[in-house]
């Protein structure tokens, strides 16, 4: 699946009279790109440490260290000499397909990144560090007003970033594009306008039906047992722990410093079995993608994930399509009982399956069910859109948030911690990230469908505890390509069609129709 | 103790007609230096992670990331523009004493560092990373031959470094100078020729006396209890855990990413109470020094420790002069019994004090007593000296090691793990480091004596569990100065005399004479 000596193989077919020059130009491009990656991955190590282990007083020095690394990565990448090298290599007939694609992607990135200045990159990085610390403090105090001033500085910078990067219709488009190439407010408005009413219809149906029991998911689940269980699940999923590790953080995330050093984090709520479990599986899905990227392409576009929505398709496929399926839990049942013998001894896998899929509007996105999840995303999408076009100010975020949670989910938000302070994303400057969760779920439904078509006995294999065919299929059809294809090209190549929300909606109708025994008229 | 706005205060006295130019030149110098520090501290984060948490397969990418950071720090520091700035600022009457000293120290560093090329720095960094991994593997397999090939590459590079840096008498001098400015083979040969026979004499006396009992230090000391105890001791010592943390590693070390983010590590042997305990106190002494450096001088010489021997004086003062004293353990007795109620209930502080000071030749340097410790150093010193002048080859290290352990300590070394693989230093490329442990012990004895003279009731305070006067004295007389003074200048300023091994020897005679009830004729 990996391509160990691809580069040299492809160079071997370059016509002899060109070979020396191109080898040297491509190798110089590669070395420069890998050094840029060294700075970026080093920054990722410092960020990982900041979110897992760093003592609080380390924050000022860390902020400037991260700023220097970000600025240097930016300066090295936007060095005109590298830009010239990329342009010289673009479309050159002497390059093999892998090399040519790397160069094309680098040119896209270069054109985008050179619109930012080193000073802007430094300022943004410093503000993100301050912002993360403020978010941590605000969460601890359960008070948005602690976060608001620095968040406002960040929003101003993100608007500036949008202006620098450029857009046609809406400033938010420039940021959306960073996470999902080509995605725009117009496209997402259209997508959500189809998705939301259909989800609402399913949700209404479900709410008319008798509620399923999930009381066994609440109680006292000791942290140590949860931790051990989470690791056991990740191992069963196929995560290579010689090339990964798990730690704890305020908000779960996955990062990596190469495809051989992937870090996942989780958090534990001892009163709730679900909080850690599905966050582990979700981050595990991300981590398996990173471990499946070609090691030989370190620092080059083809060594990176296709896009954030495809990344989310992997995490959400493992978390939901697999991780909330009956066969998966049938296969894991002995592992579950081994770690929690008392908790689940009276529960059957069938009851468990229903319980973990209980549909119920709730306050926390990461712990919500597969249906109401997307309402959480819509709230964030609508909010970010307005922040970016200035029709909403930072200080009004809690009011907007609470109003829209009432509108979409019918809930009163009791405090900021369970409201607009719940996600780490804004403190990272990640505006435009949230919609990729919904896109990821839609792609995941399509990929899941295709994997079942490709592997006829897949369900039986999973029930038997063998997830390796599925992982192998994901590696062969998605992971190994890195950024070779765009999301939509990849989706078409793998599934035969573009993004199609109906696949997800059909999956949801089938799944929740079964769990809630609904009549098939919706 | 800290000097919060020292820089601006000193600028205020610069004559008005010079002030703008000098302020801007000094501020540019400072910003450039701080960016160099950002790269170095970032590399330190990556190294800390490498030794504490990094999964094994992360090593290749980590090696190149560290190499890129080291090379960049070197390139930025040896940038001729920075060199010119430093030269322009040197000896300028407009600078205050702090600024002037920073500039002088930077010039010394600049002249030394520009003798290395960026390519050499990169190669050295890559070899160190490989070497650390090989050392880990060799330790796990208890087989020096796994470490030997890459260690040999490193020795060749260190000889090249010595040649590039230059020396008068002996290549080892160039490396010794890095850890302790001005120290040479000639000086150390002379020092050890005085120290070793005197120590030998004390040791011979001790070995004629009846041995003290330390059986209560061996048994089963559960890792979790040791860990909690170690943290409790570090807290009592005054380590600020909002600006520090402790983790585990193969070999204990202290590193820092600013004076507000200090990391100590330890290792636990469940069969032995001493291994972790005094390593914690030792690293805690280093960490207190780092926390006491002036925060405003981040990235500048005065924000760094005076020298490695002064650093070791701090760790060894806490570990030995305080940490193996009777009053210290009288004060810690309730904490000890709280963590190990069963282990020490039959032991008195007096017996404990004797037991922890039992003199006995042993194989592991970090676990040896205060007397035989220096024989461990002499073996390493003699060995490194010969490695550097090529009279010893890397492959012959185990034979040399074992022969000299027999000669100095009368011991047969059973295997490499308890022999020449026990220390991490060589795998870090740290040749010339070991002698600073002995220098540190000698300085520690002098500092300890001076602190007692300065604080007449110090012993009573410590017995009462109050170590803050001692810490305050160290902060005021040593820590706050950073690299303002050289080791010897600092020693004279604090104690009224230069390095004087007799102070340590008198301390040792007094202490072990008491413990072993020796007649006062040695």
HADDOCK unambig.tbl for C-alpha pairs under 7 A between the chains (distance, minus, plus):
assign (segid A and resid 35 and name CA) (segid B and resid 68 and name CA) 6.52 0.50 0.50
assign (segid A and resid 38 and name CA) (segid B and resid 65 and name CA) 4.66 0.50 0.50
assign (segid A and resid 38 and name CA) (segid B and resid 68 and name CA) 6.62 0.50 0.50
assign (segid A and resid 42 and name CA) (segid B and resid 65 and name CA) 6.63 0.50 0.50
assign (segid A and resid 45 and name CA) (segid B and resid 46 and name CA) 6.79 0.50 0.50
assign (segid A and resid 46 and name CA) (segid B and resid 45 and name CA) 6.78 0.50 0.50
assign (segid A and resid 55 and name CA) (segid B and resid 242 and name CA) 5.18 0.50 0.50
assign (segid A and resid 55 and name CA) (segid B and resid 243 and name CA) 5.32 0.50 0.50
assign (segid A and resid 55 and name CA) (segid B and resid 244 and name CA) 5.88 0.50 0.50
assign (segid A and resid 55 and name CA) (segid B and resid 245 and name CA) 6.71 0.50 0.50
assign (segid A and resid 55 and name CA) (segid B and resid 261 and name CA) 6.43 0.50 0.50
assign (segid A and resid 56 and name CA) (segid B and resid 242 and name CA) 5.54 0.50 0.50
assign (segid A and resid 56 and name CA) (segid B and resid 243 and name CA) 6.58 0.50 0.50
assign (segid A and resid 57 and name CA) (segid B and resid 242 and name CA) 5.73 0.50 0.50
assign (segid A and resid 57 and name CA) (segid B and resid 243 and name CA) 5.08 0.50 0.50
assign (segid A and resid 57 and name CA) (segid B and resid 260 and name CA) 5.50 0.50 0.50
assign (segid A and resid 57 and name CA) (segid B and resid 261 and name CA) 6.67 0.50 0.50
assign (segid A and resid 58 and name CA) (segid B and resid 243 and name CA) 6.22 0.50 0.50
assign (segid A and resid 58 and name CA) (segid B and resid 260 and name CA) 5.17 0.50 0.50
assign (segid A and resid 58 and name CA) (segid B and resid 261 and name CA) 4.72 0.50 0.50
assign (segid A and resid 61 and name CA) (segid B and resid 258 and name CA) 6.29 0.50 0.50
assign (segid A and resid 65 and name CA) (segid B and resid 38 and name CA) 4.66 0.50 0.50
assign (segid A and resid 65 and name CA) (segid B and resid 42 and name CA) 6.63 0.50 0.50
assign (segid A and resid 68 and name CA) (segid B and resid 35 and name CA) 6.52 0.50 0.50
assign (segid A and resid 68 and name CA) (segid B and resid 38 and name CA) 6.62 0.50 0.50
assign (segid A and resid 242 and name CA) (segid B and resid 55 and name CA) 5.20 0.50 0.50
assign (segid A and resid 242 and name CA) (segid B and resid 56 and name CA) 5.54 0.50 0.50
assign (segid A and resid 242 and name CA) (segid B and resid 57 and name CA) 5.73 0.50 0.50
assign (segid A and resid 243 and name CA) (segid B and resid 55 and name CA) 5.32 0.50 0.50
assign (segid A and resid 243 and name CA) (segid B and resid 56 and name CA) 6.57 0.50 0.50
assign (segid A and resid 243 and name CA) (segid B and resid 57 and name CA) 5.08 0.50 0.50
assign (segid A and resid 243 and name CA) (segid B and resid 58 and name CA) 6.20 0.50 0.50
assign (segid A and resid 244 and name CA) (segid B and resid 55 and name CA) 5.87 0.50 0.50
assign (segid A and resid 245 and name CA) (segid B and resid 55 and name CA) 6.70 0.50 0.50
assign (segid A and resid 258 and name CA) (segid B and resid 61 and name CA) 6.29 0.50 0.50
assign (segid A and resid 260 and name CA) (segid B and resid 57 and name CA) 5.49 0.50 0.50
assign (segid A and resid 260 and name CA) (segid B and resid 58 and name CA) 5.17 0.50 0.50
assign (segid A and resid 261 and name CA) (segid B and resid 55 and name CA) 6.43 0.50 0.50
assign (segid A and resid 261 and name CA) (segid B and resid 57 and name CA) 6.67 0.50 0.50
assign (segid A and resid 261 and name CA) (segid B and resid 58 and name CA) 4.72 0.50 0.50
